[in-house]
Amino acid sequence: MTDKSCNPTMPGTGSSDPADYDDVADQYGDEFINWAGLQLANLIDPVAGERILDVGAGRGAVTRPLASRGTEVWTIDLSERMVEYLREIVPPERVIRGDAGDLPYADEEFDGVTAGYLATILPNKMEGMLTEWSRVLNPQGRLAVSEPGPIHEDWLWLHDVACQFFSRPTAEEHNRTISKNLEALVRLAADAGLGLEASSTIRRPKRVHTTAAAEMFLMQSGLEAAVEQLESEDAQSFVGQVRAGLDTMFRRRGLIEIDRCANLFLFERHQ
């Protein structure tokens, strides 16, 4: 599960290339990602003994809380490095390196499927993935999905600064795309035989009281990896603009709030 919702969006992870996740696997995940993973596990509400498939499982933000509840958790991820981490959480025979839209499992094999941010990362594969996730669910099966919301208005400036140095859409275009992706998710899920049972937005704002602490947080959340992609002069200019933006935020309120949130959806198979 990646953290891209309602918070400063970094010009980093969000790629569909598994090699990119191999590169960041050792630093992947933080307090929010693990907390959001717990909320997704709670949403599907498994009971001991149920078979749950965690798709695009990463380093196990959802897998761990599922396993702690006595469920039989299976995982699949395209990144070999992520797969190595998952094999430390659940029995290795339940971990597969594979495609979220081409599952090597039988029809109606699972009681539940969880997926974090995959529709946003792979919008062109959304229809195929939902069809596959529905296929492997038994008639009473549930699907729990997390997806990002729009960039928080306080952090639009950071996205616009990043646009000067990286190939990416504007903040307005990004937010419009996110909204369309969420609408498509619900529509395509219905087409795949999955009815929307519940949806919610979960938030966990983080307050920092110095610009240095905010910069450190951003660096750890993907900014450092982004800076490393730039030539020295561009890197200095980029970091300088980020620091200026943080200073402006701090002067306005005397603190900096990083509003982190995720959208959760629970679907059930149509009877």
N, C-alpha and C positions, 0 to 999 in steps of 0.2 A: 504494500500500500504506500503510495507516494503522497506527500503533503503539499497540495497545490491549491487548497480551497480557502477563499476569503482571507488570504494572508499575502505578504509579499511574494510574488511568483518569481523564482529564480530562473535564469537562463541556463538550466542544467537538466537534470533528469526529467523524463517525460517522453523520452525517445521510445520508439518501437523496436530498436535494435538491441537484442539481448547482450551484445558485446558491451554496450554502454553500461548496462547494469552489472556486468562482470567487473568493470572498472571501478564502480562505486560501491560494490557489495560490502567491503570491509567497513565503510563509514555509513552505510545506509541505515536509516531508521533513527528516531529520536523519541523523546517523551510523548509528543503529540501523536506520532504515528502508532506507537504502542497503545496509547489510550484509545485512539479511534478504532484500532483493531479490536480492542476489548468490547467497545460499544457494538461493533458489527457482530461479534460472536454472541453478545447478549441479545441482539435483535433476532437472530435466527433461533435462539433459545433451545439449544439441543438438550436431549436427555441422555443419560449414560447408555452406551451401547449403540446409539445411532451412528450411521455411516455418513460422514460429512466430507465433501470435497472442497478444498480451498484452492481456487484457481488463481494463477499469478501470485503465488503465496509469498514471494520475496524472501525476507529473512524470518518470517513467521509471526508477524504482528497479530494475525488472526488465528494462525495455527496453534500458538501456545495456549491462549485462553480456551480454545475449543478442546484441546487435549486435556487440559486441567479439569474439564467437566466430565471426563470419562468416556468421551466419544471416540469412535474409531475414525481418526482423521487421515485423509489421503490428500496429497498435495501435488500440484503440477506447476512448473515454471520453465520458461525458455532459457533462463540464465544458468549456466553450469555452476557458477560460483554461488548463486542463491540456492541451488539444489544441494550443494555441499552443506550449507547452513541448515537446511530443512532436515537433512538426514541426521542431524544432531538432536532434533526435536521429536521426530516420530520414527518408527521403524523404517529402515532404508527401503524395504520392499514396497512401502506405501508412497515413496517419493519418485516422481517421474519427471524427466526433462522433456517437455513437449509443448505443443501449441494449444492455447486456450480455446481455439475455434476448431480443433480437431482432436477430440478427446478419445483416448484408447480404452474406453470403458463401455460396458454393455448398457443397453437400454434399462432404465428404471433401477439402476444400481445403487443410488444414493438417496438418503432421506433429506439431505440438504446440500446446497452449493453456496459458497461465499466467494465474492470477487471484489477486490479493491481497486477502483479507478481505471479498470481496463477499458471501459467504454470510451473514456476520455482519451486514453493513450492510443487506442486502436479504433477510432470512430468508423473507419471503413470496413472493419470486421465485426461491427456490433451485431448485425443481423445474424451472421453465421454463429457467433459465440452464443447468443441467446438461444438459438435453435439447439445447439449442442448442450447447453446447460439444462434446457428443458428436457431434452431427450434422456439424459442420465438420471433425472429425478423420478422417483416413484410417484404414484397417483396422489399421495398426500405430501409430496415433497415441497420444500420451501427454498427460495433463492433470496439471499441477502446481499445487497450491493451498496458500495459507497462510491460517491462521485464528488468532485469539487464543485463549489459554487463560484460566483463571480469574484473578481479581485476586489477587496475591500477598498472603499473610496479613499481612505487615508493613505493607501499604498499605490495608488494609480501612478504617482510620480516616479516610483521606482521602476515600474514596468516601462514607462515611457523613456526613462534613461537607458534601460537595457536595450530598447529598440534602436537606439543610436549606434550600438556596438554589435548587436547580434541580429541575425535574420529571424524575425518573429513578428506576429501581427501586433497592431496597436492594442492598447488596453480595451478600447471600445469594441474592436473586432473580437478580441479574446473573450470578453464577457458575452457578446452576442453568440459566439460559437458554443460556449458552455451552456447557455440557455437552450439552444437548439439541440445539443447533445442529450440533455436531460429529457426534453420532450420526446426525442427519438427513442431513448431508452424505454420509456413507458409504453410508447406505441409499438415498438418492435417486440417487447416482452409479451404484449397482448397477442400479437400475431403468432408468437411462438407457444401460445397456450398458457401464459403466465399472467394471472390477475394481480393488480397492485392491491395489497392489503394494508400497507402503512408506509408513511414517509415522514421524515423529520430532518431538521437541521441541528446538528450538535456543535457546540462552540466551547472553546477553552482558551479564552484570551490570556496572553502572557504579558505582564507588565515589566518593563525594565526601566531603571531610573538614571541611567547614564547613556550617552551616545556611544561610548566605548563598548558597553555591554550589548547594545543593540547591534553594533557592527560585528562583534564577535559572534552573536547569534546568527546573523545573516551569513557570515563566512562559513559557519558550521552547517548551515542549511542549504548550501549549494553555491553561494557567492564566490567562495575561494576557488572552486573548480572552474567556475565561469571565467574568473580573472586569469587563470592559468592558460586559457585559450587565446588570450589577447597578446599582441605585441607590447613591449614594455611601455611605450608612450601612451598607447590606448589604455593599457591597464591602469596607469597612473591617473589618466583623465577620468576613467570610469569610477575608480575608487574615490577620487576627489569629489565627483558629483554625488555619489552615494553619501559621503560624509556630510556634504552641504545639505542634502535633503534631510538627513537624520537630525542635524543641528536645528533646522527649521521646525521639524516636528517637536523637538524637545523644548524649544523656546515657546512654542504655542501652548503647551500643556504642562511642562515641567516633568514629563515622563513620556515614554513611548510605549504604546500598546500594540502588540502584535495579535491581531484578531484571527485566531485559527479556528476553522470550522470545516465540517464535512456534511454532505447530504447523504442520508441513509434511505434505502428503499427495501421493503420486504414484499416479495411476490410469492404466490402459491399456484400450484398447478390447478387448472380448471378441471372440475370433475366431469 
